[in-house]
Amino acid sequence: MKPTPGTALFSPVDTTSVVVIRWDAADVEITVDGSPMTEAAPEAPGDAPRSGGATQLGKRYTTEDGSIEVLCTKPGAGALAVDGVALGIKTASPLPASD
Protein backbone atom coordinates (compact mmCIF):
# COMPACT_ATOMS: atom_id res chain seq x y z
CA MET A 1 0.00 0.00 0.00
CA LYS A 2 1.26 3.49 -0.84
CA PRO A 3 -1.46 6.03 0.00
CA THR A 4 -1.09 9.72 -0.75
CA PRO A 5 -1.22 12.46 1.93
CA GLY A 6 -4.82 13.20 2.89
CA THR A 7 -5.99 9.61 2.43
CA ALA A 8 -8.20 8.30 5.25
CA LEU A 9 -7.47 4.77 6.49
CA PHE A 10 -9.79 2.67 8.65
CA SER A 11 -9.28 -0.31 10.94
CA PRO A 12 -11.38 -3.42 10.32
CA VAL A 13 -10.95 -4.58 13.95
CA ASP A 14 -11.82 -1.51 16.03
CA THR A 15 -12.86 2.14 15.68
CA THR A 16 -9.39 3.50 14.80
CA SER A 17 -9.16 5.77 11.78
CA VAL A 18 -6.24 7.91 10.62
CA VAL A 19 -5.37 10.41 7.90
CA VAL A 20 -2.03 10.10 6.11
CA ILE A 21 0.22 13.15 6.66
CA ARG A 22 3.45 11.79 5.14
CA TRP A 23 4.15 8.55 3.27
CA ASP A 24 7.68 8.56 1.81
CA ALA A 25 8.13 4.81 2.18
CA ALA A 26 7.73 2.38 -0.65
CA ASP A 27 5.07 -0.31 -0.55
CA VAL A 28 4.52 -1.06 3.17
CA GLU A 29 1.49 -2.14 5.18
CA ILE A 30 0.00 -0.19 8.10
CA THR A 31 -1.92 -2.35 10.56
CA VAL A 32 -3.99 -2.16 13.74
CA ASP A 33 -3.32 -5.17 15.96
CA GLY A 34 -2.00 -7.06 12.94
CA SER A 35 -5.00 -6.40 10.66
CA PRO A 36 -4.30 -4.21 7.59
CA MET A 37 -6.00 -0.81 7.47
CA THR A 38 -8.16 -0.08 4.41
CA GLU A 39 -9.38 2.99 2.56
CA ALA A 40 -12.97 1.74 2.83
CA ALA A 41 -14.77 2.45 6.08
CA PRO A 42 -16.20 -0.73 7.62
CA GLU A 43 -19.92 -0.88 8.28
CA ALA A 44 -19.27 -2.06 11.84
CA PRO A 45 -15.82 -2.48 13.42
CA GLY A 46 -14.78 -6.02 14.23
CA ASP A 47 -14.03 -7.44 17.63
CA ALA A 48 -10.45 -8.76 17.47
CA PRO A 49 -8.19 -9.26 20.51
CA ARG A 50 -6.48 -6.06 21.64
CA SER A 51 -2.78 -5.55 22.21
CA GLY A 52 -3.30 -2.84 24.82
CA GLY A 53 -1.77 -0.03 22.72
CA ALA A 54 -4.73 2.30 22.31
CA THR A 55 -4.58 5.09 19.73
CA GLN A 56 -5.31 8.62 20.94
CA LEU A 57 -7.45 11.22 19.17
CA GLY A 58 -5.47 14.09 17.63
CA LYS A 59 -2.05 12.49 18.11
CA ARG A 60 0.40 12.07 15.25
CA TYR A 61 1.98 8.64 14.94
CA THR A 62 5.26 8.21 13.08
CA THR A 63 8.03 5.76 12.25
CA GLU A 64 11.47 6.28 13.83
CA ASP A 65 12.91 7.70 10.60
CA GLY A 66 9.85 9.94 10.01
CA SER A 67 9.10 8.47 6.58
CA ILE A 68 5.49 7.69 7.57
CA GLU A 69 3.27 9.96 9.64
CA VAL A 70 -0.47 9.63 10.30
CA LEU A 71 -2.94 11.67 12.35
CA CYS A 72 -5.48 9.80 14.49
CA THR A 73 -8.98 11.10 13.63
CA LYS A 74 -10.91 8.48 15.61
CA PRO A 75 -9.38 6.63 18.59
CA GLY A 76 -9.48 2.90 19.11
CA ALA A 77 -8.16 0.16 21.36
CA GLY A 78 -5.63 -1.28 18.88
CA ALA A 79 -1.95 -0.45 18.32
CA LEU A 80 -0.71 1.02 15.03
CA ALA A 81 2.24 -0.62 13.27
CA VAL A 82 4.01 -0.51 9.91
CA ASP A 83 5.28 -3.88 8.66
CA GLY A 84 5.15 -5.19 12.24
CA VAL A 85 7.04 -2.26 13.82
CA ALA A 86 4.95 -0.20 16.26
CA LEU A 87 4.40 3.48 15.48
CA GLY A 88 5.26 5.98 18.19
CA ILE A 89 3.56 9.25 19.10
CA LYS A 90 5.37 12.18 17.48
CA THR A 91 6.87 14.58 19.99
CA ALA A 92 6.53 18.34 19.67
CA SER A 93 9.47 20.29 18.30
CA PRO A 94 10.97 22.72 20.80
CA LEU A 95 10.45 26.40 20.03
CA PRO A 96 13.45 28.71 19.77
CA ALA A 97 14.35 30.88 22.75
CA SER A 98 12.73 34.30 22.76
CA ASP A 99 15.50 36.51 24.10
Kinemage of the C-alpha trace (Angstrom):
@kinemage 1
@onewidth
@group {chain A} dominant
@subgroup {mainchain}
@vectorlist {calphas} color= white
{ca met a 1} P 0.000 0.000 0.000
{ca lys a 2} L 1.265 3.493 -0.839
{ca pro a 3} L -1.457 6.030 -0.005
{ca thr a 4} L -1.092 9.723 -0.754
{ca pro a 5} L -1.223 12.459 1.926
{ca gly a 6} L -4.823 13.202 2.886
{ca thr a 7} L -5.994 9.611 2.435
{ca ala a 8} L -8.202 8.298 5.252
{ca leu a 9} L -7.471 4.773 6.492
{ca phe a 10} L -9.789 2.668 8.649
{ca ser a 11} L -9.279 -0.314 10.936
{ca pro a 12} L -11.384 -3.415 10.325
{ca val a 13} L -10.950 -4.584 13.950
{ca asp a 14} L -11.818 -1.513 16.029
{ca thr a 15} L -12.857 2.143 15.683
{ca thr a 16} L -9.388 3.499 14.803
{ca ser a 17} L -9.163 5.775 11.777
{ca val a 18} L -6.239 7.907 10.623
{ca val a 19} L -5.369 10.415 7.900
{ca val a 20} L -2.029 10.102 6.105
{ca ile a 21} L 0.216 13.146 6.661
{ca arg a 22} L 3.453 11.791 5.142
{ca trp a 23} L 4.149 8.551 3.274
{ca asp a 24} L 7.676 8.559 1.807
{ca ala a 25} L 8.130 4.808 2.180
{ca ala a 26} L 7.734 2.385 -0.654
{ca asp a 27} L 5.067 -0.306 -0.546
{ca val a 28} L 4.521 -1.061 3.168
{ca glu a 29} L 1.488 -2.144 5.183
{ca ile a 30} L 0.000 -0.189 8.098
{ca thr a 31} L -1.915 -2.348 10.564
{ca val a 32} L -3.989 -2.160 13.740
{ca asp a 33} L -3.324 -5.167 15.964
{ca gly a 34} L -2.000 -7.062 12.943
{ca ser a 35} L -4.997 -6.397 10.663
{ca pro a 36} L -4.300 -4.214 7.589
{ca met a 37} L -6.001 -0.815 7.466
{ca thr a 38} L -8.156 -0.081 4.414
{ca glu a 39} L -9.378 2.988 2.558
{ca ala a 40} L -12.968 1.742 2.828
{ca ala a 41} L -14.773 2.452 6.083
{ca pro a 42} L -16.199 -0.732 7.622
{ca glu a 43} L -19.924 -0.883 8.285
{ca ala a 44} L -19.270 -2.065 11.845
{ca pro a 45} L -15.824 -2.481 13.424
{ca gly a 46} L -14.780 -6.024 14.231
{ca asp a 47} L -14.027 -7.444 17.635
{ca ala a 48} L -10.455 -8.759 17.470
{ca pro a 49} L -8.194 -9.256 20.510
{ca arg a 50} L -6.480 -6.056 21.635
{ca ser a 51} L -2.783 -5.547 22.214
{ca gly a 52} L -3.298 -2.836 24.820
{ca gly a 53} L -1.765 -0.031 22.723
{ca ala a 54} L -4.725 2.302 22.311
{ca thr a 55} L -4.582 5.093 19.732
{ca gln a 56} L -5.314 8.621 20.942
{ca leu a 57} L -7.450 11.225 19.167
{ca gly a 58} L -5.467 14.089 17.627
{ca lys a 59} L -2.053 12.495 18.107
{ca arg a 60} L 0.396 12.065 15.249
{ca tyr a 61} L 1.985 8.641 14.939
{ca thr a 62} L 5.262 8.210 13.084
{ca thr a 63} L 8.035 5.759 12.254
{ca glu a 64} L 11.470 6.278 13.831
{ca asp a 65} L 12.905 7.699 10.601
{ca gly a 66} L 9.853 9.939 10.013
{ca ser a 67} L 9.096 8.465 6.578
{ca ile a 68} L 5.494 7.686 7.567
{ca glu a 69} L 3.269 9.958 9.639
{ca val a 70} L -0.467 9.626 10.296
{ca leu a 71} L -2.943 11.668 12.355
{ca cys a 72} L -5.481 9.796 14.486
{ca thr a 73} L -8.978 11.095 13.630
{ca lys a 74} L -10.908 8.478 15.613
{ca pro a 75} L -9.382 6.631 18.590
{ca gly a 76} L -9.485 2.901 19.106
{ca ala a 77} L -8.161 0.156 21.355
{ca gly a 78} L -5.628 -1.276 18.880
{ca ala a 79} L -1.950 -0.448 18.324
{ca leu a 80} L -0.714 1.022 15.026
{ca ala a 81} L 2.239 -0.623 13.269
{ca val a 82} L 4.010 -0.511 9.915
{ca asp a 83} L 5.284 -3.878 8.664
{ca gly a 84} L 5.148 -5.194 12.245
{ca val a 85} L 7.042 -2.264 13.822
{ca ala a 86} L 4.950 -0.196 16.261
{ca leu a 87} L 4.401 3.479 15.478
{ca gly a 88} L 5.255 5.985 18.194
{ca ile a 89} L 3.563 9.255 19.103
{ca lys a 90} L 5.370 12.182 17.481
{ca thr a 91} L 6.873 14.585 19.987
{ca ala a 92} L 6.531 18.344 19.665
{ca ser a 93} L 9.469 20.295 18.300
{ca pro a 94} L 10.973 22.724 20.802
{ca leu a 95} L 10.451 26.403 20.034
{ca pro a 96} L 13.452 28.713 19.774
{ca ala a 97} L 14.351 30.881 22.754
{ca ser a 98} L 12.730 34.298 22.760
{ca asp a 99} L 15.499 36.510 24.098
